[in-house]
Amino acid sequence: MASKKVKVNSDGNIEFAMGEVPSSLKKFRQSPEIEGFYRFIYENELRVEALDIIDKLLVARKEKGKSKKSAKA
């Protein structure tokens, strides 16, 4: 079952129809866009790939944070 807010173009790009950005983390996780994204990952068996991407993003954010702290010192 595909979400109405998730569109996959013929070239394979994924587009999301964005609503209002939720103010809290709990509301963000329960938003229809994020729920559709989670469903897309699960239904297409992309859990391992999604975890790899999240890990790379976390490492990049940590490095960015370290560089900001060292620049302030």
mmCIF file as Biopython writes it, N, C-alpha, C and O atoms, coordinates in Angstrom:
data_model
#
loop_
_atom_site.group_PDB
_atom_site.id
_atom_site.type_symbol
_atom_site.label_atom_id
_atom_site.label_alt_id
_atom_site.label_comp_id
_atom_site.label_asym_id
_atom_site.label_entity_id
_atom_site.label_seq_id
_atom_site.pdbx_PDB_ins_code
_atom_site.Cartn_x
_atom_site.Cartn_y
_atom_site.Cartn_z
_atom_site.occupancy
_atom_site.B_iso_or_equiv
_atom_site.auth_seq_id
_atom_site.auth_asym_id
_atom_site.pdbx_PDB_model_num
ATOM 1   N N  . MET A ? 1  ? 0.842  -1.182 0.000   1.0 0.0 1  A 1 
ATOM 2   C CA . MET A ? 1  ? 0.000  0.000  0.000   1.0 0.0 1  A 1 
ATOM 3   C C  . MET A ? 1  ? 0.886  1.244  0.000   1.0 0.0 1  A 1 
ATOM 4   O O  . MET A ? 1  ? 1.631  1.465  0.955   1.0 0.0 1  A 1 
ATOM 5   N N  . ALA A ? 2  ? 0.821  2.028  -1.015  1.0 0.0 2  A 1 
ATOM 6   C CA . ALA A ? 2  ? 1.644  3.226  -1.141  1.0 0.0 2  A 1 
ATOM 7   C C  . ALA A ? 2  ? 0.915  4.429  -0.558  1.0 0.0 2  A 1 
ATOM 8   O O  . ALA A ? 2  ? -0.304 4.558  -0.668  1.0 0.0 2  A 1 
ATOM 9   N N  . SER A ? 3  ? 1.690  5.294  0.057   1.0 0.0 3  A 1 
ATOM 10  C CA . SER A ? 3  ? 1.115  6.509  0.617   1.0 0.0 3  A 1 
ATOM 11  C C  . SER A ? 3  ? 0.819  7.501  -0.501  1.0 0.0 3  A 1 
ATOM 12  O O  . SER A ? 3  ? 1.541  7.545  -1.497  1.0 0.0 3  A 1 
ATOM 13  N N  . LYS A ? 4  ? -0.222 8.285  -0.347  1.0 0.0 4  A 1 
ATOM 14  C CA . LYS A ? 4  ? -0.569 9.289  -1.347  1.0 0.0 4  A 1 
ATOM 15  C C  . LYS A ? 4  ? 0.441  10.422 -1.373  1.0 0.0 4  A 1 
ATOM 16  O O  . LYS A ? 4  ? 0.532  11.154 -2.358  1.0 0.0 4  A 1 
ATOM 17  N N  . LYS A ? 5  ? 1.198  10.571 -0.294  1.0 0.0 5  A 1 
ATOM 18  C CA . LYS A ? 5  ? 2.134  11.676 -0.203  1.0 0.0 5  A 1 
ATOM 19  C C  . LYS A ? 5  ? 3.518  11.325 -0.724  1.0 0.0 5  A 1 
ATOM 20  O O  . LYS A ? 5  ? 4.384  12.196 -0.797  1.0 0.0 5  A 1 
ATOM 21  N N  . VAL A ? 6  ? 3.746  10.067 -1.088  1.0 0.0 6  A 1 
ATOM 22  C CA . VAL A ? 6  ? 5.041  9.647  -1.588  1.0 0.0 6  A 1 
ATOM 23  C C  . VAL A ? 6  ? 4.906  9.351  -3.071  1.0 0.0 6  A 1 
ATOM 24  O O  . VAL A ? 6  ? 4.046  8.574  -3.484  1.0 0.0 6  A 1 
ATOM 25  N N  . LYS A ? 7  ? 5.769  9.980  -3.874  1.0 0.0 7  A 1 
ATOM 26  C CA . LYS A ? 7  ? 5.744  9.774  -5.316  1.0 0.0 7  A 1 
ATOM 27  C C  . LYS A ? 7  ? 7.126  9.330  -5.765  1.0 0.0 7  A 1 
ATOM 28  O O  . LYS A ? 7  ? 8.132  9.904  -5.349  1.0 0.0 7  A 1 
ATOM 29  N N  . VAL A ? 8  ? 7.176  8.315  -6.609  1.0 0.0 8  A 1 
ATOM 30  C CA . VAL A ? 8  ? 8.431  7.872  -7.188  1.0 0.0 8  A 1 
ATOM 31  C C  . VAL A ? 8  ? 8.390  8.219  -8.670  1.0 0.0 8  A 1 
ATOM 32  O O  . VAL A ? 8  ? 7.529  7.736  -9.405  1.0 0.0 8  A 1 
ATOM 33  N N  . ASN A ? 9  ? 9.321  9.053  -9.100  1.0 0.0 9  A 1 
ATOM 34  C CA . ASN A ? 9  ? 9.389  9.465  -10.498 1.0 0.0 9  A 1 
ATOM 35  C C  . ASN A ? 9  ? 9.892  8.329  -11.371 1.0 0.0 9  A 1 
ATOM 36  O O  . ASN A ? 9  ? 10.386 7.322  -10.865 1.0 0.0 9  A 1 
ATOM 37  N N  . SER A ? 10 ? 9.767  8.491  -12.683 1.0 0.0 10 A 1 
ATOM 38  C CA . SER A ? 10 ? 10.227 7.470  -13.621 1.0 0.0 10 A 1 
ATOM 39  C C  . SER A ? 10 ? 11.743 7.290  -13.561 1.0 0.0 10 A 1 
ATOM 40  O O  . SER A ? 10 ? 12.253 6.224  -13.906 1.0 0.0 10 A 1 
ATOM 41  N N  . ASP A ? 11 ? 12.472 8.332  -13.121 1.0 0.0 11 A 1 
ATOM 42  C CA . ASP A ? 11 ? 13.925 8.210  -13.001 1.0 0.0 11 A 1 
ATOM 43  C C  . ASP A ? 11 ? 14.368 7.664  -11.651 1.0 0.0 11 A 1 
ATOM 44  O O  . ASP A ? 11 ? 15.566 7.569  -11.383 1.0 0.0 11 A 1 
ATOM 45  N N  . GLY A ? 12 ? 13.401 7.299  -10.786 1.0 0.0 12 A 1 
ATOM 46  C CA . GLY A ? 12 ? 13.721 6.664  -9.509  1.0 0.0 12 A 1 
ATOM 47  C C  . GLY A ? 12 ? 13.827 7.608  -8.337  1.0 0.0 12 A 1 
ATOM 48  O O  . GLY A ? 12 ? 14.027 7.150  -7.212  1.0 0.0 12 A 1 
ATOM 49  N N  . ASN A ? 13 ? 13.703 8.905  -8.545  1.0 0.0 13 A 1 
ATOM 50  C CA . ASN A ? 13 ? 13.749 9.853  -7.434  1.0 0.0 13 A 1 
ATOM 51  C C  . ASN A ? 13 ? 12.456 9.800  -6.632  1.0 0.0 13 A 1 
ATOM 52  O O  . ASN A ? 13 ? 11.376 9.595  -7.186  1.0 0.0 13 A 1 
ATOM 53  N N  . ILE A ? 14 ? 12.576 9.983  -5.338  1.0 0.0 14 A 1 
ATOM 54  C CA . ILE A ? 14 ? 11.423 9.957  -4.447  1.0 0.0 14 A 1 
ATOM 55  C C  . ILE A ? 14 ? 11.064 11.391 -4.093  1.0 0.0 14 A 1 
ATOM 56  O O  . ILE A ? 14 ? 11.932 12.179 -3.717  1.0 0.0 14 A 1 
ATOM 57  N N  . GLU A ? 15 ? 9.797  11.728 -4.211  1.0 0.0 15 A 1 
ATOM 58  C CA . GLU A ? 15 ? 9.318  13.053 -3.848  1.0 0.0 15 A 1 
ATOM 59  C C  . GLU A ? 15 ? 8.289  12.911 -2.744  1.0 0.0 15 A 1 
ATOM 60  O O  . GLU A ? 15 ? 7.439  12.021 -2.789  1.0 0.0 15 A 1 
ATOM 61  N N  . PHE A ? 16 ? 8.364  13.782 -1.756  1.0 0.0 16 A 1 
ATOM 62  C CA . PHE A ? 16 ? 7.405  13.803 -0.666  1.0 0.0 16 A 1 
ATOM 63  C C  . PHE A ? 16 ? 6.624  15.099 -0.732  1.0 0.0 16 A 1 
ATOM 64  O O  . PHE A ? 16 ? 7.199  16.166 -0.951  1.0 0.0 16 A 1 
ATOM 65  N N  . ALA A ? 17 ? 5.333  15.014 -0.547  1.0 0.0 17 A 1 
ATOM 66  C CA . ALA A ? 17 ? 4.518  16.216 -0.428  1.0 0.0 17 A 1 
ATOM 67  C C  . ALA A ? 17 ? 4.635  16.668 1.017   1.0 0.0 17 A 1 
ATOM 68  O O  . ALA A ? 17 ? 4.185  15.976 1.931   1.0 0.0 17 A 1 
ATOM 69  N N  . MET A ? 18 ? 5.232  17.811 1.219   1.0 0.0 18 A 1 
ATOM 70  C CA . MET A ? 18 ? 5.501  18.272 2.584   1.0 0.0 18 A 1 
ATOM 71  C C  . MET A ? 18 ? 4.327  19.054 3.150   1.0 0.0 18 A 1 
ATOM 72  O O  . MET A ? 18 ? 3.777  19.949 2.509   1.0 0.0 18 A 1 
ATOM 73  N N  . GLY A ? 19 ? 3.971  18.693 4.348   1.0 0.0 19 A 1 
ATOM 74  C CA . GLY A ? 19 ? 2.962  19.433 5.081   1.0 0.0 19 A 1 
ATOM 75  C C  . GLY A ? 19 ? 3.670  20.374 6.037   1.0 0.0 19 A 1 
ATOM 76  O O  . GLY A ? 19 ? 4.789  20.813 5.772   1.0 0.0 19 A 1 
ATOM 77  N N  . GLU A ? 20 ? 3.028  20.678 7.131   1.0 0.0 20 A 1 
ATOM 78  C CA . GLU A ? 20 ? 3.668  21.509 8.149   1.0 0.0 20 A 1 
ATOM 79  C C  . GLU A ? 20 ? 4.744  20.701 8.849   1.0 0.0 20 A 1 
ATOM 80  O O  . GLU A ? 20 ? 4.590  19.495 9.043   1.0 0.0 20 A 1 
ATOM 81  N N  . VAL A ? 21 ? 5.832  21.357 9.231   1.0 0.0 21 A 1 
ATOM 82  C CA . VAL A ? 21 ? 6.899  20.693 9.958   1.0 0.0 21 A 1 
ATOM 83  C C  . VAL A ? 21 ? 6.494  20.616 11.425  1.0 0.0 21 A 1 
ATOM 84  O O  . VAL A ? 21 ? 6.269  21.649 12.054  1.0 0.0 21 A 1 
ATOM 85  N N  . PRO A ? 22 ? 6.398  19.405 11.984  1.0 0.0 22 A 1 
ATOM 86  C CA . PRO A ? 22 ? 5.991  19.251 13.384  1.0 0.0 22 A 1 
ATOM 87  C C  . PRO A ? 22 ? 7.007  19.893 14.328  1.0 0.0 22 A 1 
ATOM 88  O O  . PRO A ? 22 ? 8.204  19.921 14.044  1.0 0.0 22 A 1 
ATOM 89  N N  . SER A ? 23 ? 6.516  20.402 15.442  1.0 0.0 23 A 1 
ATOM 90  C CA . SER A ? 23 ? 7.376  21.124 16.370  1.0 0.0 23 A 1 
ATOM 91  C C  . SER A ? 23 ? 8.110  20.210 17.343  1.0 0.0 23 A 1 
ATOM 92  O O  . SER A ? 23 ? 9.205  20.556 17.789  1.0 0.0 23 A 1 
ATOM 93  N N  . SER A ? 24 ? 7.547  19.062 17.685  1.0 0.0 24 A 1 
ATOM 94  C CA . SER A ? 24 ? 8.208  18.168 18.627  1.0 0.0 24 A 1 
ATOM 95  C C  . SER A ? 24 ? 8.681  16.902 17.922  1.0 0.0 24 A 1 
ATOM 96  O O  . SER A ? 24 ? 8.198  16.556 16.844  1.0 0.0 24 A 1 
ATOM 97  N N  . LEU A ? 25 ? 9.632  16.220 18.549  1.0 0.0 25 A 1 
ATOM 98  C CA . LEU A ? 25 ? 10.167 14.992 17.984  1.0 0.0 25 A 1 
ATOM 99  C C  . LEU A ? 25 ? 9.090  13.916 17.892  1.0 0.0 25 A 1 
ATOM 100 O O  . LEU A ? 25 ? 9.029  13.178 16.908  1.0 0.0 25 A 1 
ATOM 101 N N  . LYS A ? 26 ? 8.241  13.827 18.911  1.0 0.0 26 A 1 
ATOM 102 C CA . LYS A ? 26 ? 7.174  12.822 18.904  1.0 0.0 26 A 1 
ATOM 103 C C  . LYS A ? 26 ? 6.210  13.069 17.740  1.0 0.0 26 A 1 
ATOM 104 O O  . LYS A ? 26 ? 5.829  12.133 17.037  1.0 0.0 26 A 1 
ATOM 105 N N  . LYS A ? 27 ? 5.824  14.307 17.545  1.0 0.0 27 A 1 
ATOM 106 C CA . LYS A ? 27 ? 4.921  14.639 16.432  1.0 0.0 27 A 1 
ATOM 107 C C  . LYS A ? 27 ? 5.611  14.420 15.089  1.0 0.0 27 A 1 
ATOM 108 O O  . LYS A ? 27 ? 4.977  14.005 14.119  1.0 0.0 27 A 1 
ATOM 109 N N  . PHE A ? 28 ? 6.905  14.701 15.037  1.0 0.0 28 A 1 
ATOM 110 C CA . PHE A ? 28 ? 7.662  14.483 13.805  1.0 0.0 28 A 1 
ATOM 111 C C  . PHE A ? 28 ? 7.647  13.011 13.420  1.0 0.0 28 A 1 
ATOM 112 O O  . PHE A ? 28 ? 7.410  12.669 12.262  1.0 0.0 28 A 1 
ATOM 113 N N  . ARG A ? 29 ? 7.900  12.140 14.392  1.0 0.0 29 A 1 
ATOM 114 C CA . ARG A ? 29 ? 7.923  10.698 14.115  1.0 0.0 29 A 1 
ATOM 115 C C  . ARG A ? 29 ? 6.558  10.169 13.717  1.0 0.0 29 A 1 
ATOM 116 O O  . ARG A ? 29 ? 6.465  9.179  12.991  1.0 0.0 29 A 1 
ATOM 117 N N  . GLN A ? 30 ? 5.495  10.815 14.182  1.0 0.0 30 A 1 
ATOM 118 C CA . GLN A ? 30 ? 4.147  10.363 13.879  1.0 0.0 30 A 1 
ATOM 119 C C  . GLN A ? 30 ? 3.544  11.073 12.661  1.0 0.0 30 A 1 
ATOM 120 O O  . GLN A ? 30 ? 2.396  10.813 12.300  1.0 0.0 30 A 1 
ATOM 121 N N  . SER A ? 31 ? 4.300  11.956 12.035  1.0 0.0 31 A 1 
ATOM 122 C CA . SER A ? 31 ? 3.770  12.690 10.886  1.0 0.0 31 A 1 
ATOM 123 C C  . SER A ? 31 ? 3.552  11.744 9.707   1.0 0.0 31 A 1 
ATOM 124 O O  . SER A ? 31 ? 4.272  10.754 9.571   1.0 0.0 31 A 1 
ATOM 125 N N  . PRO A ? 32 ? 2.576  12.032 8.858   1.0 0.0 32 A 1 
ATOM 126 C CA . PRO A ? 32 ? 2.282  11.153 7.719   1.0 0.0 32 A 1 
ATOM 127 C C  . PRO A ? 32 ? 3.465  10.994 6.764   1.0 0.0 32 A 1 
ATOM 128 O O  . PRO A ? 32 ? 3.651  9.922  6.187   1.0 0.0 32 A 1 
ATOM 129 N N  . GLU A ? 33 ? 4.266  12.045 6.592   1.0 0.0 33 A 1 
ATOM 130 C CA . GLU A ? 33 ? 5.407  11.961 5.690   1.0 0.0 33 A 1 
ATOM 131 C C  . GLU A ? 33 ? 6.439  10.965 6.201   1.0 0.0 33 A 1 
ATOM 132 O O  . GLU A ? 33 ? 6.950  10.145 5.438   1.0 0.0 33 A 1 
ATOM 133 N N  . ILE A ? 34 ? 6.742  11.039 7.488   1.0 0.0 34 A 1 
ATOM 134 C CA . ILE A ? 34 ? 7.732  10.137 8.078   1.0 0.0 34 A 1 
ATOM 135 C C  . ILE A ? 34 ? 7.184  8.721  8.136   1.0 0.0 34 A 1 
ATOM 136 O O  . ILE A ? 34 ? 7.912  7.763  7.876   1.0 0.0 34 A 1 
ATOM 137 N N  . GLU A ? 35 ? 5.921  8.579  8.470   1.0 0.0 35 A 1 
ATOM 138 C CA . GLU A ? 35 ? 5.297  7.263  8.484   1.0 0.0 35 A 1 
ATOM 139 C C  . GLU A ? 35 ? 5.357  6.627  7.089   1.0 0.0 35 A 1 
ATOM 140 O O  . GLU A ? 35 ? 5.639  5.436  6.960   1.0 0.0 35 A 1 
ATOM 141 N N  . GLY A ? 36 ? 5.094  7.410  6.062   1.0 0.0 36 A 1 
ATOM 142 C CA . GLY A ? 36 ? 5.188  6.925  4.686   1.0 0.0 36 A 1 
ATOM 143 C C  . GLY A ? 36 ? 6.604  6.537  4.323   1.0 0.0 36 A 1 
ATOM 144 O O  . GLY A ? 36 ? 6.823  5.554  3.615   1.0 0.0 36 A 1 
ATOM 145 N N  . PHE A ? 37 ? 7.570  7.308  4.806   1.0 0.0 37 A 1 
ATOM 146 C CA . PHE A ? 37 ? 8.970  7.007  4.548   1.0 0.0 37 A 1 
ATOM 147 C C  . PHE A ? 37 ? 9.369  5.693  5.206   1.0 0.0 37 A 1 
ATOM 148 O O  . PHE A ? 37 ? 10.005 4.845  4.579   1.0 0.0 37 A 1 
ATOM 149 N N  . TYR A ? 38 ? 8.991  5.526  6.480   1.0 0.0 38 A 1 
ATOM 150 C CA . TYR A ? 38 ? 9.267  4.259  7.173   1.0 0.0 38 A 1 
ATOM 151 C C  . TYR A ? 38 ? 8.619  3.090  6.442   1.0 0.0 38 A 1 
ATOM 152 O O  . TYR A ? 38 ? 9.243  2.042  6.275   1.0 0.0 38 A 1 
ATOM 153 N N  . ARG A ? 39 ? 7.385  3.256  6.009   1.0 0.0 39 A 1 
ATOM 154 C CA . ARG A ? 39 ? 6.675  2.201  5.295   1.0 0.0 39 A 1 
ATOM 155 C C  . ARG A ? 39 ? 7.395  1.864  3.986   1.0 0.0 39 A 1 
ATOM 156 O O  . ARG A ? 39 ? 7.536  0.692  3.639   1.0 0.0 39 A 1 
ATOM 157 N N  . PHE A ? 40 ? 7.848  2.888  3.265   1.0 0.0 40 A 1 
ATOM 158 C CA . PHE A ? 40 ? 8.570  2.684  2.016   1.0 0.0 40 A 1 
ATOM 159 C C  . PHE A ? 40 ? 9.824  1.850  2.253   1.0 0.0 40 A 1 
ATOM 160 O O  . PHE A ? 40 ? 10.098 0.913  1.504   1.0 0.0 40 A 1 
ATOM 161 N N  . ILE A ? 41 ? 10.579 2.186  3.285   1.0 0.0 41 A 1 
ATOM 162 C CA . ILE A ? 41 ? 11.804 1.450  3.609   1.0 0.0 41 A 1 
ATOM 163 C C  . ILE A ? 41 ? 11.473 -0.001 3.946   1.0 0.0 41 A 1 
ATOM 164 O O  . ILE A ? 41 ? 12.138 -0.918 3.464   1.0 0.0 41 A 1 
ATOM 165 N N  . TYR A ? 42 ? 10.448 -0.211 4.773   1.0 0.0 42 A 1 
ATOM 166 C CA . TYR A ? 42 ? 10.082 -1.559 5.193   1.0 0.0 42 A 1 
ATOM 167 C C  . TYR A ? 42 ? 9.567  -2.393 4.024   1.0 0.0 42 A 1 
ATOM 168 O O  . TYR A ? 42 ? 9.996  -3.533 3.842   1.0 0.0 42 A 1 
ATOM 169 N N  . GLU A ? 43 ? 8.654  -1.841 3.235   1.0 0.0 43 A 1 
ATOM 170 C CA . GLU A ? 43 ? 8.049  -2.598 2.141   1.0 0.0 43 A 1 
ATOM 171 C C  . GLU A ? 43 ? 9.043  -2.941 1.034   1.0 0.0 43 A 1 
ATOM 172 O O  . GLU A ? 43 ? 8.876  -3.942 0.338   1.0 0.0 43 A 1 
ATOM 173 N N  . ASN A ? 44 ? 10.061 -2.128 0.872   1.0 0.0 44 A 1 
ATOM 174 C CA . ASN A ? 44 ? 11.053 -2.367 -0.173  1.0 0.0 44 A 1 
ATOM 175 C C  . ASN A ? 44 ? 12.326 -3.026 0.362   1.0 0.0 44 A 1 
ATOM 176 O O  . ASN A ? 44 ? 13.342 -3.102 -0.330  1.0 0.0 44 A 1 
ATOM 177 N N  . GLU A ? 45 ? 12.248 -3.495 1.597   1.0 0.0 45 A 1 
ATOM 178 C CA . GLU A ? 45 ? 13.358 -4.203 2.244   1.0 0.0 45 A 1 
ATOM 179 C C  . GLU A ? 45 ? 14.668 -3.418 2.158   1.0 0.0 45 A 1 
ATOM 180 O O  . GLU A ? 45 ? 15.705 -3.949 1.760   1.0 0.0 45 A 1 
ATOM 181 N N  . LEU A ? 46 ? 14.594 -2.162 2.536   1.0 0.0 46 A 1 
ATOM 182 C CA . LEU A ? 46 ? 15.759 -1.274 2.491   1.0 0.0 46 A 1 
ATOM 183 C C  . LEU A ? 46 ? 16.285 -0.941 3.884   1.0 0.0 46 A 1 
ATOM 184 O O  . LEU A ? 46 ? 16.964 0.069  4.065   1.0 0.0 46 A 1 
ATOM 185 N N  . ARG A ? 47 ? 15.978 -1.779 4.863   1.0 0.0 47 A 1 
ATOM 186 C CA . ARG A ? 47 ? 16.360 -1.479 6.242   1.0 0.0 47 A 1 
ATOM 187 C C  . ARG A ? 47 ? 17.876 -1.400 6.424   1.0 0.0 47 A 1 
ATOM 188 O O  . ARG A ? 47 ? 18.370 -0.497 7.100   1.0 0.0 47 A 1 
ATOM 189 N N  . VAL A ? 48 ? 18.613 -2.333 5.829   1.0 0.0 48 A 1 
ATOM 190 C CA . VAL A ? 48 ? 20.074 -2.329 5.973   1.0 0.0 48 A 1 
ATOM 191 C C  . VAL A ? 48 ? 20.665 -1.083 5.322   1.0 0.0 48 A 1 
ATOM 192 O O  . VAL A ? 48 ? 21.536 -0.429 5.896   1.0 0.0 48 A 1 
ATOM 193 N N  . GLU A ? 49 ? 20.191 -0.761 4.128   1.0 0.0 49 A 1 
ATOM 194 C CA . GLU A ? 49 ? 20.688 0.424  3.426   1.0 0.0 49 A 1 
ATOM 195 C C  . GLU A ? 49 ? 20.341 1.703  4.183   1.0 0.0 49 A 1 
ATOM 196 O O  . GLU A ? 49 ? 21.160 2.618  4.269   1.0 0.0 49 A 1 
ATOM 197 N N  . ALA A ? 50 ? 19.130 1.767  4.729   1.0 0.0 50 A 1 
ATOM 198 C CA . ALA A ? 50 ? 18.718 2.943  5.499   1.0 0.0 50 A 1 
ATOM 199 C C  . ALA A ? 50 ? 19.578 3.106  6.748   1.0 0.0 50 A 1 
ATOM 200 O O  . ALA A ? 50 ? 19.950 4.224  7.106   1.0 0.0 50 A 1 
ATOM 201 N N  . LEU A ? 51 ? 19.894 2.000  7.408   1.0 0.0 51 A 1 
ATOM 202 C CA . LEU A ? 51 ? 20.750 2.064  8.595   1.0 0.0 51 A 1 
ATOM 203 C C  . LEU A ? 51 ? 22.149 2.550  8.231   1.0 0.0 51 A 1 
ATOM 204 O O  . LEU A ? 51 ? 22.739 3.342  8.966   1.0 0.0 51 A 1 
ATOM 205 N N  . ASP A ? 52 ? 22.683 2.087  7.108   1.0 0.0 52 A 1 
ATOM 206 C CA . ASP A ? 52 ? 23.998 2.561  6.651   1.0 0.0 52 A 1 
ATOM 207 C C  . ASP A ? 52 ? 23.991 4.065  6.405   1.0 0.0 52 A 1 
ATOM 208 O O  . ASP A ? 52 ? 24.936 4.762  6.773   1.0 0.0 52 A 1 
ATOM 209 N N  . ILE A ? 53 ? 22.936 4.560  5.789   1.0 0.0 53 A 1 
ATOM 210 C CA . ILE A ? 53 ? 22.828 5.996  5.508   1.0 0.0 53 A 1 
ATOM 211 C C  . ILE A ? 53 ? 22.748 6.785  6.806   1.0 0.0 53 A 1 
ATOM 212 O O  . ILE A ? 53 ? 23.413 7.810  6.953   1.0 0.0 53 A 1 
ATOM 213 N N  . ILE A ? 54 ? 21.939 6.313  7.747   1.0 0.0 54 A 1 
ATOM 214 C CA . ILE A ? 54 ? 21.803 7.007  9.035   1.0 0.0 54 A 1 
ATOM 215 C C  . ILE A ? 54 ? 23.132 7.016  9.774   1.0 0.0 54 A 1 
ATOM 216 O O  . ILE A ? 54 ? 23.509 8.033  10.357  1.0 0.0 54 A 1 
ATOM 217 N N  . ASP A ? 55 ? 23.848 5.894  9.757   1.0 0.0 55 A 1 
ATOM 218 C CA . ASP A ? 55 ? 25.161 5.846  10.408  1.0 0.0 55 A 1 
ATOM 219 C C  . ASP A ? 55 ? 26.121 6.864  9.800   1.0 0.0 55 A 1 
ATOM 220 O O  . ASP A ? 55 ? 26.844 7.545  10.526  1.0 0.0 55 A 1 
ATOM 221 N N  . LYS A ? 56 ? 26.130 6.970  8.472   1.0 0.0 56 A 1 
ATOM 222 C CA . LYS A ? 56 ? 27.009 7.938  7.803   1.0 0.0 56 A 1 
ATOM 223 C C  . LYS A ? 56 ? 26.621 9.370  8.156   1.0 0.0 56 A 1 
ATOM 224 O O  . LYS A ? 56 ? 27.490 10.221 8.343   1.0 0.0 56 A 1 
ATOM 225 N N  . LEU A ? 57 ? 25.318 9.639  8.249   1.0 0.0 57 A 1 
ATOM 226 C CA . LEU A ? 57 ? 24.868 10.976 8.634   1.0 0.0 57 A 1 
ATOM 227 C C  . LEU A ? 57 ? 25.278 11.308 10.062  1.0 0.0 57 A 1 
ATOM 228 O O  . LEU A ? 57 ? 25.698 12.431 10.340  1.0 0.0 57 A 1 
ATOM 229 N N  . LEU A ? 58 ? 25.159 10.344 10.968  1.0 0.0 58 A 1 
ATOM 230 C CA . LEU A ? 58 ? 25.552 10.581 12.359  1.0 0.0 58 A 1 
ATOM 231 C C  . LEU A ? 58 ? 27.044 10.862 12.475  1.0 0.0 58 A 1 
ATOM 232 O O  . LEU A ? 58 ? 27.451 11.759 13.214  1.0 0.0 58 A 1 
ATOM 233 N N  . VAL A ? 59 ? 27.851 10.111 11.760  1.0 0.0 59 A 1 
ATOM 234 C CA . VAL A ? 59 ? 29.299 10.340 11.785  1.0 0.0 59 A 1 
ATOM 235 C C  . VAL A ? 59 ? 29.618 11.726 11.247  1.0 0.0 59 A 1 
ATOM 236 O O  . VAL A ? 59 ? 30.444 12.440 11.816  1.0 0.0 59 A 1 
ATOM 237 N N  . ALA A ? 60 ? 28.969 12.110 10.154  1.0 0.0 60 A 1 
ATOM 238 C CA . ALA A ? 60 ? 29.212 13.433 9.564   1.0 0.0 60 A 1 
ATOM 239 C C  . ALA A ? 60 ? 28.804 14.546 10.532  1.0 0.0 60 A 1 
ATOM 240 O O  . ALA A ? 60 ? 29.499 15.555 10.649  1.0 0.0 60 A 1 
ATOM 241 N N  . ARG A ? 61 ? 27.676 14.362 11.223  1.0 0.0 61 A 1 
ATOM 242 C CA . ARG A ? 61 ? 27.235 15.386 12.185  1.0 0.0 61 A 1 
ATOM 243 C C  . ARG A ? 61 ? 28.199 15.495 13.363  1.0 0.0 61 A 1 
ATOM 244 O O  . ARG A ? 61 ? 28.475 16.594 13.846  1.0 0.0 61 A 1 
ATOM 245 N N  . LYS A ? 62 ? 28.711 14.347 13.826  1.0 0.0 62 A 1 
ATOM 246 C CA . LYS A ? 62 ? 29.680 14.372 14.931  1.0 0.0 62 A 1 
ATOM 247 C C  . LYS A ? 62 ? 30.949 15.098 14.517  1.0 0.0 62 A 1 
ATOM 248 O O  . LYS A ? 62 ? 31.487 15.899 15.282  1.0 0.0 62 A 1 
ATOM 249 N N  . GLU A ? 63 ? 31.432 14.822 13.306  1.0 0.0 63 A 1 
ATOM 250 C CA . GLU A ? 63 ? 32.628 15.494 12.801  1.0 0.0 63 A 1 
ATOM 251 C C  . GLU A ? 63 ? 32.396 16.995 12.654  1.0 0.0 63 A 1 
ATOM 252 O O  . GLU A ? 63 ? 33.274 17.798 12.971  1.0 0.0 63 A 1 
ATOM 253 N N  . LYS A ? 64 ? 31.215 17.367 12.175  1.0 0.0 64 A 1 
ATOM 254 C CA . LYS A ? 64 ? 30.889 18.781 12.025  1.0 0.0 64 A 1 
ATOM 255 C C  . LYS A ? 64 ? 30.850 19.461 13.391  1.0 0.0 64 A 1 
ATOM 256 O O  . LYS A ? 64 ? 31.328 20.586 13.540  1.0 0.0 64 A 1 
ATOM 257 N N  . GLY A ? 65 ? 30.285 18.784 14.384  1.0 0.0 65 A 1 
ATOM 258 C CA . GLY A ? 65 ? 30.233 19.322 15.735  1.0 0.0 65 A 1 
ATOM 259 C C  . GLY A ? 65 ? 31.608 19.486 16.337  1.0 0.0 65 A 1 
ATOM 260 O O  . GLY A ? 65 ? 31.882 20.479 17.011  1.0 0.0 65 A 1 
ATOM 261 N N  . LYS A ? 66 ? 32.472 18.521 16.100  1.0 0.0 66 A 1 
ATOM 262 C CA . LYS A ? 66 ? 33.851 18.599 16.604  1.0 0.0 66 A 1 
ATOM 263 C C  . LYS A ? 66 ? 34.596 19.765 15.967  1.0 0.0 66 A 1 
ATOM 264 O O  . LYS A ? 66 ? 35.342 20.476 16.641  1.0 0.0 66 A 1 
ATOM 265 N N  . SER A ? 67 ? 34.392 19.960 14.664  1.0 0.0 67 A 1 
ATOM 266 C CA . SER A ? 67 ? 35.096 21.045 13.984  1.0 0.0 67 A 1 
ATOM 267 C C  . SER A ? 67 ? 34.585 22.408 14.451  1.0 0.0 67 A 1 
ATOM 268 O O  . SER A ? 67 ? 35.364 23.358 14.524  1.0 0.0 67 A 1 
ATOM 269 N N  . LYS A ? 68 ? 33.300 22.522 14.767  1.0 0.0 68 A 1 
ATOM 270 C CA . LYS A ? 68 ? 32.761 23.786 15.282  1.0 0.0 68 A 1 
ATOM 271 C C  . LYS A ? 68 ? 33.335 24.085 16.663  1.0 0.0 68 A 1 
ATOM 272 O O  . LYS A ? 68 ? 33.676 25.228 16.965  1.0 0.0 68 A 1 
ATOM 273 N N  . LYS A ? 69 ? 33.440 23.035 17.513  1.0 0.0 69 A 1 
ATOM 274 C CA . LYS A ? 69 ? 33.982 23.225 18.858  1.0 0.0 69 A 1 
ATOM 275 C C  . LYS A ? 69 ? 35.438 23.631 18.805  1.0 0.0 69 A 1 
ATOM 276 O O  . LYS A ? 69 ? 35.867 24.497 19.568  1.0 0.0 69 A 1 
ATOM 277 N N  . SER A ? 70 ? 36.214 23.017 17.910  1.0 0.0 70 A 1 
ATOM 278 C CA . SER A ? 70 ? 37.629 23.355 17.819  1.0 0.0 70 A 1 
ATOM 279 C C  . SER A ? 70 ? 37.838 24.749 17.216  1.0 0.0 70 A 1 
ATOM 280 O O  . SER A ? 70 ? 38.829 25.413 17.520  1.0 0.0 70 A 1 
ATOM 281 N N  . ALA A ? 71 ? 36.914 25.189 16.370  1.0 0.0 71 A 1 
ATOM 282 C CA . ALA A ? 71 ? 37.001 26.531 15.778  1.0 0.0 71 A 1 
ATOM 283 C C  . ALA A ? 71 ? 36.713 27.597 16.815  1.0 0.0 71 A 1 
ATOM 284 O O  . ALA A ? 71 ? 37.270 28.693 16.750  1.0 0.0 71 A 1 
ATOM 285 N N  . LYS A ? 72 ? 35.840 27.285 17.785  1.0 0.0 72 A 1 
ATOM 286 C CA . LYS A ? 72 ? 35.498 28.263 18.833  1.0 0.0 72 A 1 
ATOM 287 C C  . LYS A ? 72 ? 36.630 28.417 19.840  1.0 0.0 72 A 1 
ATOM 288 O O  . LYS A ? 72 ? 36.786 29.481 20.441  1.0 0.0 72 A 1 
ATOM 289 N N  . ALA A ? 73 ? 37.419 27.365 20.028  1.0 0.0 73 A 1 
ATOM 290 C CA . ALA A ? 73 ? 38.479 27.395 21.039  1.0 0.0 73 A 1 
ATOM 291 C C  . ALA A ? 73 ? 39.694 28.173 20.600  1.0 0.0 73 A 1 
ATOM 292 O O  . ALA A ? 73 ? 40.663 28.280 21.352  1.0 0.0 73 A 1 
#
